[in-house]
Amino acid sequence: MFVLNNYKLPEELRKEFKIAYGQIYSSVETAKKQLEGKTIICVGDRISYNAISHGIKPKMIIFDKKEQRKETEIKMRSVLETFSGKTIKARNPASHITAELWNAVKKGFEDVQPVKIMVDGEEDLAFLPVVLEAEVNDVVLYGFFDKGFVLTIVDNNLKKRCKELLSKFQVLGS
């Protein structure tokens, strides 16, 4: 569906990622009803940890063992690393979406068992390949600065918006 390239976020597009593409929640407890019977993908250490700690079983978690560019606490790392499922590792520098990360997301959706993608670098922009590879009605949870997290239900409008955003990225080749 997509040509797997390496993409770099241009400076002028950064403001687009300060927008919540869904509903902001401060706690997983308040969002649990929305998650029932859905395929859930978590992007980020804190939201992945909080979801797992509240008994939610995501299809996929994507994390980099960092929170606000600092190493996460041992308890959080332990929960994420021992999450039951297949482990896929991917390199992805800050402000990039690498073909390696995109492939990991793609494989994660193809696998029948849960998947954890451990990112060497930064996972923040994984939201784009996740939305573009997800099925309509899948739920994506991602951290949102100090406000909590965003719950996004994937639909065709969001997929279209993500394609538009990606088309404005600098293509670095594969």
VMD Tcl script that builds the backbone (N, CA, C; Angstrom):
set m [mol new atoms 522]
animate dup $m
set s [atomselect $m all]
$s set {name element resname resid chain x y z} {
  {N N MET 1 A 0.818 -1.193 0.000}
  {CA C MET 1 A 0.000 0.000 0.000}
  {C C MET 1 A 0.869 1.267 0.000}
  {N N PHE 2 A 1.923 1.275 0.813}
  {CA C PHE 2 A 2.801 2.436 0.894}
  {C C PHE 2 A 4.202 2.023 0.477}
  {N N VAL 3 A 4.896 2.940 -0.192}
  {CA C VAL 3 A 6.295 2.718 -0.505}
  {C C VAL 3 A 7.050 2.951 0.798}
  {N N LEU 4 A 7.753 1.931 1.242}
  {CA C LEU 4 A 8.457 2.052 2.505}
  {C C LEU 4 A 9.754 2.816 2.301}
  {N N ASN 5 A 9.716 4.061 2.715}
  {CA C ASN 5 A 10.871 4.936 2.669}
  {C C ASN 5 A 11.229 5.328 4.090}
  {N N ASN 6 A 12.261 6.096 4.206}
  {CA C ASN 6 A 12.590 6.751 5.463}
  {C C ASN 6 A 12.096 8.187 5.331}
  {N N TYR 7 A 11.332 8.620 6.315}
  {CA C TYR 7 A 10.731 9.948 6.280}
  {C C TYR 7 A 11.273 10.791 7.428}
  {N N LYS 8 A 11.398 12.096 7.169}
  {CA C LYS 8 A 11.835 13.031 8.208}
  {C C LYS 8 A 10.783 14.135 8.331}
  {N N LEU 9 A 10.422 14.428 9.572}
  {CA C LEU 9 A 9.435 15.458 9.857}
  {C C LEU 9 A 10.041 16.843 9.597}
  {N N PRO 10 A 9.457 17.621 8.679}
  {CA C PRO 10 A 9.961 18.976 8.473}
  {C C PRO 10 A 9.564 19.877 9.648}
  {N N GLU 11 A 10.396 20.838 9.951}
  {CA C GLU 11 A 10.187 21.746 11.086}
  {C C GLU 11 A 8.801 22.396 11.053}
  {N N GLU 12 A 8.374 22.830 9.872}
  {CA C GLU 12 A 7.096 23.544 9.762}
  {C C GLU 12 A 5.867 22.641 10.016}
  {N N LEU 13 A 6.061 21.350 10.066}
  {CA C LEU 13 A 4.950 20.418 10.288}
  {C C LEU 13 A 4.807 20.016 11.770}
  {N N ARG 14 A 5.763 20.401 12.583}
  {CA C ARG 14 A 5.759 20.010 14.003}
  {C C ARG 14 A 4.459 20.383 14.715}
  {N N LYS 15 A 3.891 21.547 14.373}
  {CA C LYS 15 A 2.669 22.013 15.041}
  {C C LYS 15 A 1.498 21.037 14.834}
  {N N GLU 16 A 1.518 20.300 13.732}
  {CA C GLU 16 A 0.451 19.330 13.446}
  {C C GLU 16 A 0.437 18.178 14.445}
  {N N PHE 17 A 1.563 17.974 15.125}
  {CA C PHE 17 A 1.655 16.872 16.081}
  {C C PHE 17 A 1.447 17.346 17.518}
  {N N LYS 18 A 1.033 18.593 17.650}
  {CA C LYS 18 A 0.631 19.118 18.950}
  {C C LYS 18 A -0.900 19.108 19.052}
  {N N ILE 19 A -1.538 18.618 17.998}
  {CA C ILE 19 A -2.995 18.489 17.936}
  {C C ILE 19 A -3.370 17.088 18.399}
  {N N ALA 20 A -4.419 16.990 19.192}
  {CA C ALA 20 A -4.929 15.672 19.607}
  {C C ALA 20 A -5.849 15.154 18.503}
  {N N TYR 21 A -5.478 14.030 17.913}
  {CA C TYR 21 A -6.302 13.414 16.875}
  {C C TYR 21 A -7.255 12.410 17.521}
  {N N GLY 22 A -8.078 12.908 18.419}
  {CA C GLY 22 A -9.020 12.076 19.152}
  {C C GLY 22 A -9.353 12.743 20.472}
  {N N GLN 23 A -9.899 11.971 21.404}
  {CA C GLN 23 A -10.324 12.463 22.713}
  {C C GLN 23 A -9.174 12.341 23.721}
  {N N ILE 24 A -8.921 13.406 24.492}
  {CA C ILE 24 A -7.886 13.378 25.528}
  {C C ILE 24 A -8.479 12.832 26.823}
  {N N TYR 25 A -7.753 11.905 27.436}
  {CA C TYR 25 A -8.141 11.328 28.726}
  {C C TYR 25 A -6.980 11.495 29.701}
  {N N SER 26 A -7.319 11.629 30.969}
  {CA C SER 26 A -6.273 11.747 31.982}
  {C C SER 26 A -5.994 10.408 32.661}
  {N N SER 27 A -6.941 9.451 32.553}
  {CA C SER 27 A -6.698 8.136 33.143}
  {C C SER 27 A -7.315 7.035 32.285}
  {N N VAL 28 A -6.670 5.883 32.321}
  {CA C VAL 28 A -7.139 4.739 31.554}
  {C C VAL 28 A -8.516 4.290 32.059}
  {N N GLU 29 A -8.727 4.387 33.355}
  {CA C GLU 29 A -10.014 3.979 33.953}
  {C C GLU 29 A -11.187 4.670 33.274}
  {N N THR 30 A -11.056 5.969 33.002}
  {CA C THR 30 A -12.167 6.723 32.418}
  {C C THR 30 A -12.413 6.352 30.952}
  {N N ALA 31 A -11.450 5.714 30.318}
  {CA C ALA 31 A -11.580 5.365 28.901}
  {C C ALA 31 A -11.926 3.892 28.673}
  {N N LYS 32 A -11.955 3.103 29.736}
  {CA C LYS 32 A -12.105 1.644 29.583}
  {C C LYS 32 A -13.339 1.228 28.780}
  {N N LYS 33 A -14.461 1.890 28.973}
  {CA C LYS 33 A -15.694 1.549 28.249}
  {C C LYS 33 A -15.497 1.643 26.736}
  {N N GLN 34 A -14.772 2.659 26.302}
  {CA C GLN 34 A -14.513 2.888 24.874}
  {C C GLN 34 A -13.666 1.771 24.256}
  {N N LEU 35 A -12.953 1.027 25.098}
  {CA C LEU 35 A -11.983 0.050 24.604}
  {C C LEU 35 A -12.547 -1.365 24.484}
  {N N GLU 36 A -13.707 -1.584 25.067}
  {CA C GLU 36 A -14.274 -2.935 25.093}
  {C C GLU 36 A -14.503 -3.479 23.687}
  {N N GLY 37 A -13.977 -4.675 23.453}
  {CA C GLY 37 A -14.170 -5.365 22.181}
  {C C GLY 37 A -13.394 -4.784 21.013}
  {N N LYS 38 A -12.474 -3.866 21.281}
  {CA C LYS 38 A -11.709 -3.212 20.211}
  {C C LYS 38 A -10.287 -3.753 20.131}
  {N N THR 39 A -9.695 -3.635 18.963}
  {CA C THR 39 A -8.270 -3.892 18.795}
  {C C THR 39 A -7.554 -2.623 19.232}
  {N N ILE 40 A -6.642 -2.757 20.199}
  {CA C ILE 40 A -5.998 -1.596 20.801}
  {C C ILE 40 A -4.504 -1.594 20.505}
  {N N ILE 41 A -4.017 -0.436 20.094}
  {CA C ILE 41 A -2.594 -0.240 19.843}
  {C C ILE 41 A -2.149 0.924 20.719}
  {N N CYS 42 A -1.086 0.728 21.478}
  {CA C CYS 42 A -0.556 1.777 22.354}
  {C C CYS 42 A 0.784 2.269 21.809}
  {N N VAL 43 A 0.898 3.576 21.647}
  {CA C VAL 43 A 2.147 4.183 21.185}
  {C C VAL 43 A 2.687 5.045 22.323}
  {N N GLY 44 A 3.769 4.590 22.925}
  {CA C GLY 44 A 4.388 5.337 24.008}
  {C C GLY 44 A 4.521 4.489 25.261}
  {N N ASP 45 A 5.540 4.773 26.035}
  {CA C ASP 45 A 5.851 3.996 27.234}
  {C C ASP 45 A 4.776 4.122 28.302}
  {N N ARG 46 A 4.438 5.354 28.676}
  {CA C ARG 46 A 3.508 5.577 29.787}
  {C C ARG 46 A 2.128 4.995 29.481}
  {N N ILE 47 A 1.591 5.265 28.286}
  {CA C ILE 47 A 0.244 4.766 27.976}
  {C C ILE 47 A 0.256 3.239 27.855}
  {N N SER 48 A 1.323 2.669 27.312}
  {CA C SER 48 A 1.406 1.204 27.236}
  {C C SER 48 A 1.429 0.610 28.637}
  {N N TYR 49 A 2.242 1.176 29.504}
  {CA C TYR 49 A 2.343 0.720 30.890}
  {C C TYR 49 A 1.001 0.856 31.612}
  {N N ASN 50 A 0.367 2.026 31.488}
  {CA C ASN 50 A -0.907 2.247 32.170}
  {C C ASN 50 A -2.002 1.306 31.661}
  {N N ALA 51 A -2.048 1.086 30.359}
  {CA C ALA 51 A -3.059 0.185 29.804}
  {C C ALA 51 A -2.866 -1.231 30.342}
  {N N ILE 52 A -1.643 -1.736 30.279}
  {CA C ILE 52 A -1.350 -3.090 30.760}
  {C C ILE 52 A -1.636 -3.189 32.257}
  {N N SER 53 A -1.253 -2.181 33.019}
  {CA C SER 53 A -1.450 -2.174 34.472}
  {C C SER 53 A -2.931 -2.148 34.858}
  {N N HIS 54 A -3.788 -1.676 33.943}
  {CA C HIS 54 A -5.230 -1.638 34.209}
  {C C HIS 54 A -5.961 -2.817 33.566}
  {N N GLY 55 A -5.209 -3.852 33.210}
  {CA C GLY 55 A -5.829 -5.074 32.705}
  {C C GLY 55 A -6.239 -5.040 31.249}
  {N N ILE 56 A -5.833 -4.018 30.521}
  {CA C ILE 56 A -6.138 -3.935 29.094}
  {C C ILE 56 A -5.098 -4.755 28.347}
  {N N LYS 57 A -5.539 -5.466 27.333}
  {CA C LYS 57 A -4.639 -6.330 26.567}
  {C C LYS 57 A -4.502 -5.785 25.145}
  {N N PRO 58 A -3.524 -4.896 24.935}
  {CA C PRO 58 A -3.343 -4.330 23.596}
  {C C PRO 58 A -2.882 -5.376 22.582}
  {N N LYS 59 A -3.234 -5.151 21.344}
  {CA C LYS 59 A -2.740 -5.959 20.229}
  {C C LYS 59 A -1.256 -5.659 20.016}
  {N N MET 60 A -0.910 -4.363 20.228}
  {CA C MET 60 A 0.450 -3.936 19.969}
  {C C MET 60 A 0.812 -2.798 20.918}
  {N N ILE 61 A 2.040 -2.854 21.440}
  {CA C ILE 61 A 2.584 -1.716 22.175}
  {C C ILE 61 A 3.875 -1.302 21.485}
  {N N ILE 62 A 4.108 0.010 21.441}
  {CA C ILE 62 A 5.314 0.538 20.814}
  {C C ILE 62 A 5.955 1.470 21.835}
  {N N PHE 63 A 7.189 1.186 22.198}
  {CA C PHE 63 A 7.847 1.971 23.240}
  {C C PHE 63 A 9.341 2.066 22.998}
  {N N ASP 64 A 9.978 3.051 23.654}
  {CA C ASP 64 A 11.411 3.275 23.461}
  {C C ASP 64 A 12.200 3.317 24.772}
  {N N LYS 65 A 11.550 2.947 25.873}
  {CA C LYS 65 A 12.169 2.941 27.207}
  {C C LYS 65 A 12.599 4.336 27.635}
  {N N LYS 66 A 11.901 5.343 27.089}
  {CA C LYS 66 A 12.175 6.721 27.475}
  {C C LYS 66 A 10.846 7.451 27.639}
  {N N GLU 67 A 10.888 8.448 28.516}
  {CA C GLU 67 A 9.737 9.305 28.705}
  {C C GLU 67 A 10.260 10.730 28.790}
  {N N GLN 68 A 9.802 11.562 27.872}
  {CA C GLN 68 A 10.312 12.928 27.749}
  {C C GLN 68 A 11.845 12.918 27.673}
  {N N ARG 69 A 12.347 12.007 26.876}
  {CA C ARG 69 A 13.775 11.839 26.573}
  {C C ARG 69 A 14.636 11.386 27.745}
  {N N LYS 70 A 13.996 10.968 28.832}
  {CA C LYS 70 A 14.727 10.413 29.977}
  {C C LYS 70 A 14.352 8.938 30.099}
  {N N GLU 71 A 15.303 8.138 30.583}
  {CA C GLU 71 A 15.055 6.712 30.745}
  {C C GLU 71 A 13.872 6.479 31.690}
  {N N THR 72 A 12.994 5.548 31.320}
  {CA C THR 72 A 11.836 5.248 32.164}
  {C C THR 72 A 12.273 4.496 33.413}
  {N N GLU 73 A 11.415 4.537 34.415}
  {CA C GLU 73 A 11.713 3.849 35.671}
  {C C GLU 73 A 11.735 2.338 35.452}
  {N N ILE 74 A 12.479 1.642 36.300}
  {CA C ILE 74 A 12.697 0.201 36.164}
  {C C ILE 74 A 11.378 -0.576 36.147}
  {N N LYS 75 A 10.436 -0.220 37.021}
  {CA C LYS 75 A 9.154 -0.932 37.090}
  {C C LYS 75 A 8.416 -0.852 35.748}
  {N N MET 76 A 8.387 0.333 35.145}
  {CA C MET 76 A 7.711 0.511 33.863}
  {C C MET 76 A 8.406 -0.302 32.776}
  {N N ARG 77 A 9.732 -0.193 32.703}
  {CA C ARG 77 A 10.488 -0.958 31.697}
  {C C ARG 77 A 10.225 -2.446 31.840}
  {N N SER 78 A 10.190 -2.915 33.077}
  {CA C SER 78 A 9.971 -4.336 33.335}
  {C C SER 78 A 8.606 -4.792 32.819}
  {N N VAL 79 A 7.571 -4.018 33.090}
  {CA C VAL 79 A 6.216 -4.361 32.622}
  {C C VAL 79 A 6.179 -4.385 31.098}
  {N N LEU 80 A 6.791 -3.402 30.463}
  {CA C LEU 80 A 6.770 -3.335 28.999}
  {C C LEU 80 A 7.579 -4.467 28.371}
  {N N GLU 81 A 8.754 -4.716 28.934}
  {CA C GLU 81 A 9.618 -5.756 28.370}
  {C C GLU 81 A 9.062 -7.158 28.574}
  {N N THR 82 A 8.278 -7.363 29.630}
  {CA C THR 82 A 7.726 -8.700 29.891}
  {C C THR 82 A 6.301 -8.852 29.359}
  {N N PHE 83 A 5.796 -7.834 28.662}
  {CA C PHE 83 A 4.479 -7.920 28.019}
  {C C PHE 83 A 4.462 -9.168 27.146}
  {N N SER 84 A 3.456 -9.987 27.318}
  {CA C SER 84 A 3.370 -11.255 26.615}
  {C C SER 84 A 3.082 -11.034 25.133}
  {N N GLY 85 A 3.982 -11.490 24.305}
  {CA C GLY 85 A 3.805 -11.349 22.869}
  {C C GLY 85 A 5.135 -11.371 22.163}
  {N N LYS 86 A 5.071 -11.337 20.873}
  {CA C LYS 86 A 6.263 -11.352 20.038}
  {C C LYS 86 A 6.990 -10.010 20.155}
  {N N THR 87 A 8.320 -10.055 20.191}
  {CA C THR 87 A 9.131 -8.838 20.256}
  {C C THR 87 A 9.701 -8.529 18.876}
  {N N ILE 88 A 9.522 -7.283 18.457}
  {CA C ILE 88 A 10.116 -6.793 17.216}
  {C C ILE 88 A 10.923 -5.559 17.591}
  {N N LYS 89 A 12.161 -5.493 17.113}
  {CA C LYS 89 A 12.998 -4.327 17.389}
  {C C LYS 89 A 13.112 -3.492 16.124}
  {N N ALA 90 A 13.141 -2.175 16.314}
  {CA C ALA 90 A 13.260 -1.270 15.169}
  {C C ALA 90 A 14.035 -0.027 15.569}
  {N N ARG 91 A 14.888 0.419 14.670}
  {CA C ARG 91 A 15.598 1.687 14.879}
  {C C ARG 91 A 14.754 2.806 14.280}
  {N N ASN 92 A 14.702 3.918 15.000}
  {CA C ASN 92 A 13.943 5.055 14.513}
  {C C ASN 92 A 14.414 6.334 15.211}
  {N N PRO 93 A 15.241 7.142 14.542}
  {CA C PRO 93 A 15.713 8.374 15.173}
  {C C PRO 93 A 14.567 9.363 15.428}
  {N N ALA 94 A 14.799 10.308 16.323}
  {CA C ALA 94 A 13.825 11.367 16.594}
  {C C ALA 94 A 13.463 12.088 15.297}
  {N N SER 95 A 12.197 12.469 15.182}
  {CA C SER 95 A 11.670 13.212 14.020}
  {C C SER 95 A 11.681 12.417 12.720}
  {N N HIS 96 A 11.765 11.106 12.831}
  {CA C HIS 96 A 11.782 10.249 11.647}
  {C C HIS 96 A 10.709 9.164 11.737}
  {N N ILE 97 A 10.386 8.623 10.585}
  {CA C ILE 97 A 9.656 7.363 10.479}
  {C C ILE 97 A 10.498 6.527 9.524}
  {N N THR 98 A 11.167 5.524 10.065}
  {CA C THR 98 A 12.032 4.700 9.217}
  {C C THR 98 A 11.225 3.560 8.590}
  {N N ALA 99 A 11.747 3.063 7.485}
  {CA C ALA 99 A 11.134 1.893 6.852}
  {C C ALA 99 A 11.168 0.720 7.841}
  {N N GLU 100 A 12.189 0.673 8.672}
  {CA C GLU 100 A 12.322 -0.393 9.669}
  {C C GLU 100 A 11.177 -0.337 10.685}
  {N N LEU 101 A 10.852 0.863 11.168}
  {CA C LEU 101 A 9.731 1.013 12.101}
  {C C LEU 101 A 8.416 0.680 11.409}
  {N N TRP 102 A 8.245 1.187 10.200}
  {CA C TRP 102 A 6.991 0.940 9.465}
  {C C TRP 102 A 6.800 -0.562 9.244}
  {N N ASN 103 A 7.874 -1.238 8.846}
  {CA C ASN 103 A 7.807 -2.693 8.651}
  {C C ASN 103 A 7.440 -3.411 9.939}
  {N N ALA 104 A 7.983 -2.949 11.060}
  {CA C ALA 104 A 7.671 -3.553 12.358}
  {C C ALA 104 A 6.182 -3.402 12.660}
  {N N VAL 105 A 5.626 -2.230 12.389}
  {CA C VAL 105 A 4.192 -1.989 12.609}
  {C C VAL 105 A 3.372 -2.912 11.707}
  {N N LYS 106 A 3.766 -2.982 10.457}
  {CA C LYS 106 A 3.064 -3.834 9.481}
  {C C LYS 106 A 3.071 -5.300 9.947}
  {N N LYS 107 A 4.235 -5.785 10.369}
  {CA C LYS 107 A 4.355 -7.164 10.863}
  {C C LYS 107 A 3.529 -7.357 12.125}
  {N N GLY 108 A 3.486 -6.333 12.961}
  {CA C GLY 108 A 2.703 -6.394 14.186}
  {C C GLY 108 A 1.227 -6.624 13.920}
  {N N PHE 109 A 0.710 -5.981 12.897}
  {CA C PHE 109 A -0.696 -6.170 12.542}
  {C C PHE 109 A -0.936 -7.531 11.888}
  {N N GLU 110 A 0.053 -8.046 11.176}
  {CA C GLU 110 A -0.095 -9.342 10.504}
  {C C GLU 110 A -0.041 -10.510 11.486}
  {N N ASP 111 A 0.645 -10.331 12.597}
  {CA C ASP 111 A 0.805 -11.400 13.583}
  {C C ASP 111 A -0.486 -11.621 14.354}
  {N N VAL 112 A -0.816 -12.878 14.634}
  {CA C VAL 112 A -2.046 -13.162 15.379}
  {C C VAL 112 A -1.881 -12.912 16.876}
  {N N GLN 113 A -0.661 -13.064 17.363}
  {CA C GLN 113 A -0.426 -12.835 18.795}
  {C C GLN 113 A -0.112 -11.359 19.048}
  {N N PRO 114 A -0.220 -10.919 20.299}
  {CA C PRO 114 A 0.165 -9.540 20.621}
  {C C PRO 114 A 1.639 -9.311 20.288}
  {N N VAL 115 A 1.974 -8.047 20.043}
  {CA C VAL 115 A 3.320 -7.687 19.630}
  {C C VAL 115 A 3.797 -6.481 20.433}
  {N N LYS 116 A 5.073 -6.519 20.807}
  {CA C LYS 116 A 5.703 -5.334 21.397}
  {C C LYS 116 A 6.828 -4.908 20.468}
  {N N ILE 117 A 6.800 -3.650 20.094}
  {CA C ILE 117 A 7.840 -3.099 19.243}
  {C C ILE 117 A 8.723 -2.230 20.125}
  {N N MET 118 A 9.970 -2.678 20.279}
  {CA C MET 118 A 10.945 -1.947 21.082}
  {C C MET 118 A 11.761 -1.071 20.137}
  {N N VAL 119 A 11.621 0.223 20.298}
  {CA C VAL 119 A 12.254 1.174 19.396}
  {C C VAL 119 A 13.579 1.662 19.970}
  {N N ASP 120 A 14.603 1.561 19.150}
  {CA C ASP 120 A 15.900 2.153 19.479}
  {C C ASP 120 A 15.876 3.539 18.849}
  {N N GLY 121 A 15.636 4.551 19.660}
  {CA C GLY 121 A 15.485 5.918 19.160}
  {C C GLY 121 A 14.249 6.532 19.773}
  {N N GLU 122 A 13.282 6.867 18.924}
  {CA C GLU 122 A 12.065 7.506 19.397}
  {C C GLU 122 A 10.847 6.969 18.669}
  {N N GLU 123 A 9.757 6.731 19.429}
  {CA C GLU 123 A 8.549 6.140 18.850}
  {C C GLU 123 A 7.441 7.140 18.586}
  {N N ASP 124 A 7.653 8.422 18.899}
  {CA C ASP 124 A 6.575 9.410 18.854}
  {C C ASP 124 A 5.786 9.445 17.543}
  {N N LEU 125 A 6.448 9.371 16.414}
  {CA C LEU 125 A 5.756 9.482 15.131}
  {C C LEU 125 A 5.189 8.149 14.636}
  {N N ALA 126 A 5.318 7.094 15.420}
  {CA C ALA 126 A 4.770 5.784 15.037}
  {C C ALA 126 A 3.254 5.852 14.863}
  {N N PHE 127 A 2.637 6.888 15.411}
  {CA C PHE 127 A 1.197 7.088 15.248}
  {C C PHE 127 A 0.800 7.034 13.769}
  {N N LEU 128 A 1.588 7.649 12.894}
  {CA C LEU 128 A 1.234 7.680 11.467}
  {C C LEU 128 A 1.201 6.285 10.831}
  {N N PRO 129 A 2.286 5.511 10.884}
  {CA C PRO 129 A 2.187 4.181 10.281}
  {C C PRO 129 A 1.147 3.293 10.981}
  {N N VAL 130 A 0.962 3.485 12.287}
  {CA C VAL 130 A -0.045 2.685 12.991}
  {C C VAL 130 A -1.431 2.968 12.411}
  {N N VAL 131 A -1.794 4.238 12.290}
  {CA C VAL 131 A -3.120 4.591 11.752}
  {C C VAL 131 A -3.259 4.098 10.319}
  {N N LEU 132 A -2.213 4.269 9.519}
  {CA C LEU 132 A -2.300 3.894 8.107}
  {C C LEU 132 A -2.346 2.382 7.894}
  {N N GLU 133 A -1.805 1.602 8.828}
  {CA C GLU 133 A -1.832 0.139 8.716}
  {C C GLU 133 A -3.017 -0.486 9.473}
  {N N ALA 134 A -3.614 0.269 10.377}
  {CA C ALA 134 A -4.712 -0.251 11.197}
  {C C ALA 134 A -5.990 -0.419 10.378}
  {N N GLU 135 A -6.889 -1.209 10.926}
  {CA C GLU 135 A -8.221 -1.360 10.343}
  {C C GLU 135 A -9.113 -0.230 10.865}
  {N N VAL 136 A -10.122 0.130 10.091}
  {CA C VAL 136 A -11.123 1.085 10.565}
  {C C VAL 136 A -11.744 0.512 11.845}
  {N N ASN 137 A -11.942 1.355 12.838}
  {CA C ASN 137 A -12.481 1.029 14.171}
  {C C ASN 137 A -11.440 0.503 15.150}
  {N N ASP 138 A -10.207 0.268 14.720}
  {CA C ASP 138 A -9.154 -0.036 15.696}
  {C C ASP 138 A -8.967 1.214 16.559}
  {N N VAL 139 A -8.462 1.016 17.765}
  {CA C VAL 139 A -8.255 2.135 18.688}
  {C C VAL 139 A -6.757 2.329 18.910}
  {N N VAL 140 A -6.304 3.562 18.742}
  {CA C VAL 140 A -4.914 3.911 18.997}
  {C C VAL 140 A -4.874 4.821 20.224}
  {N N LEU 141 A -4.053 4.435 21.193}
  {CA C LEU 141 A -3.825 5.252 22.377}
  {C C LEU 141 A -2.400 5.771 22.292}
  {N N TYR 142 A -2.234 7.074 22.478}
  {CA C TYR 142 A -0.874 7.613 22.471}
  {C C TYR 142 A -0.758 8.736 23.491}
  {N N GLY 143 A 0.437 8.836 24.053}
  {CA C GLY 143 A 0.697 9.850 25.060}
  {C C GLY 143 A 0.564 11.242 24.487}
  {N N PHE 144 A 0.083 12.173 25.332}
  {CA C PHE 144 A -0.120 13.538 24.871}
  {C C PHE 144 A 0.444 14.514 25.892}
  {N N PHE 145 A 1.744 14.734 25.807}
  {CA C PHE 145 A 2.473 15.670 26.668}
  {C C PHE 145 A 2.128 15.403 28.133}
  {N N ASP 146 A 1.863 16.446 28.894}
  {CA C ASP 146 A 1.542 16.268 30.318}
  {C C ASP 146 A 0.042 16.182 30.553}
  {N N LYS 147 A -0.739 16.091 29.491}
  {CA C LYS 147 A -2.197 16.105 29.616}
  {C C LYS 147 A -2.800 14.712 29.798}
  {N N GLY 148 A -2.047 13.672 29.542}
  {CA C GLY 148 A -2.572 12.310 29.627}
  {C C GLY 148 A -2.313 11.570 28.322}
  {N N PHE 149 A -3.392 11.086 27.738}
  {CA C PHE 149 A -3.248 10.367 26.470}
  {C C PHE 149 A -4.441 10.645 25.580}
  {N N VAL 150 A -4.274 10.325 24.300}
  {CA C VAL 150 A -5.336 10.498 23.322}
  {C C VAL 150 A -5.861 9.128 22.929}
  {N N LEU 151 A -7.180 9.004 22.881}
  {CA C LEU 151 A -7.844 7.804 22.396}
  {C C LEU 151 A -8.394 8.158 21.014}
  {N N THR 152 A -7.890 7.472 20.014}
  {CA C THR 152 A -8.284 7.715 18.627}
  {C C THR 152 A -8.924 6.466 18.051}
  {N N ILE 153 A -10.111 6.609 17.513}
  {CA C ILE 153 A -10.745 5.497 16.804}
  {C C ILE 153 A -10.454 5.727 15.320}
  {N N VAL 154 A -9.750 4.772 14.730}
  {CA C VAL 154 A -9.331 4.919 13.333}
  {C C VAL 154 A -10.549 4.913 12.419}
  {N N ASP 155 A -10.608 5.914 11.552}
  {CA C ASP 155 A -11.645 5.945 10.515}
  {C C ASP 155 A -10.992 6.421 9.216}
  {N N ASN 156 A -11.768 6.429 8.141}
  {CA C ASN 156 A -11.201 6.801 6.836}
  {C C ASN 156 A -10.753 8.250 6.785}
  {N N ASN 157 A -11.423 9.142 7.515}
  {CA C ASN 157 A -10.994 10.543 7.543}
  {C C ASN 157 A -9.635 10.686 8.204}
  {N N LEU 158 A -9.412 9.953 9.295}
  {CA C LEU 158 A -8.115 10.008 9.965}
  {C C LEU 158 A -7.028 9.414 9.073}
  {N N LYS 159 A -7.336 8.315 8.396}
  {CA C LYS 159 A -6.360 7.726 7.478}
  {C C LYS 159 A -5.984 8.736 6.380}
  {N N LYS 160 A -6.990 9.419 5.854}
  {CA C LYS 160 A -6.752 10.428 4.816}
  {C C LYS 160 A -5.872 11.549 5.368}
  {N N ARG 161 A -6.166 12.016 6.571}
  {CA C ARG 161 A -5.377 13.093 7.197}
  {C C ARG 161 A -3.923 12.653 7.401}
  {N N CYS 162 A -3.742 11.409 7.843}
  {CA C CYS 162 A -2.380 10.896 8.059}
  {C C CYS 162 A -1.619 10.771 6.749}
  {N N LYS 163 A -2.294 10.369 5.675}
  {CA C LYS 163 A -1.650 10.313 4.351}
  {C C LYS 163 A -1.218 11.711 3.916}
  {N N GLU 164 A -2.092 12.708 4.162}
  {CA C GLU 164 A -1.758 14.094 3.815}
  {C C GLU 164 A -0.531 14.559 4.596}
  {N N LEU 165 A -0.506 14.276 5.891}
  {CA C LEU 165 A 0.644 14.667 6.709}
  {C C LEU 165 A 1.917 14.003 6.202}
  {N N LEU 166 A 1.841 12.697 5.963}
  {CA C LEU 166 A 3.016 11.957 5.505}
  {C C LEU 166 A 3.529 12.495 4.165}
  {N N SER 167 A 2.625 12.925 3.308}
  {CA C SER 167 A 3.036 13.447 1.992}
  {C C SER 167 A 3.852 14.737 2.125}
  {N N LYS 168 A 3.790 15.386 3.282}
  {CA C LYS 168 A 4.543 16.626 3.510}
  {C C LYS 168 A 5.896 16.368 4.185}
  {N N PHE 169 A 6.156 15.117 4.547}
  {CA C PHE 169 A 7.438 14.751 5.153}
  {C C PHE 169 A 8.518 14.752 4.085}
  {N N GLN 170 A 9.745 14.935 4.490}
  {CA C GLN 170 A 10.886 14.827 3.582}
  {C C GLN 170 A 11.166 13.326 3.388}
  {N N VAL 171 A 11.217 12.876 2.141}
  {CA C VAL 171 A 11.504 11.481 1.846}
  {C C VAL 171 A 13.013 11.321 1.713}
  {N N LEU 172 A 13.562 10.412 2.517}
  {CA C LEU 172 A 15.014 10.206 2.537}
  {C C LEU 172 A 15.434 8.987 1.728}
  {N N GLY 173 A 14.484 8.236 1.207}
  {CA C GLY 173 A 14.804 7.011 0.480}
  {C C GLY 173 A 14.820 5.829 1.429}
  {N N SER 174 A 15.051 4.641 0.889}
  {CA C SER 174 A 15.000 3.444 1.736}
  {C C SER 174 A 16.374 3.003 2.169}
}
mol reanalyze $m
mol bondsrecalc $m
mol representation Tube
mol addrep $m
